[in-house]
Amino acid sequence: MGALRRRGPASVAEPWKGTGGTYDATLALMVTKRSVSLSDDVAKAVEAASKEDGVSFSAWLSGAAERQLRVRQGLRGVAAWESESGALTAEEIAAGEALLGRLLSGVSGMASRVRRRP
């Protein structure tokens, strides 16, 4: 994958960008090339989804893999919490699902956070 060219105003927080009104910075992206096999149906669906999202096939797959890894990390976190505090109650699960629904819908709902155990 090539380098990303970026142009924009200089910033005090980012002094390496120069002292002029604009800067040119080349950001090298580290990637590992892999060869993967997908069923024809999955490959066609990914191709369509990547076009719909305006990203490359590889970028779409990478994003999907990142999301799956975050899910796995979250599940491990819940399992670790449950091993220390006991299984989540039905009330806690319902509150978590309600909060997730609000977050996914764009409604913050942060005022009604899930009640923590004492």
Secondary structure, 3 states (H helix, E strand, C coil): CCCEEEEECCECCEHHHCCCCCEEEEECCCCCCCCCCCCHHHHHHHHHHHHHHCCCHHHHHHHHHHHHHHHHHHHHHHHHHHHHHCCCCHHHHHHHHHHHHHHHHCCCCHHHCCCCCC
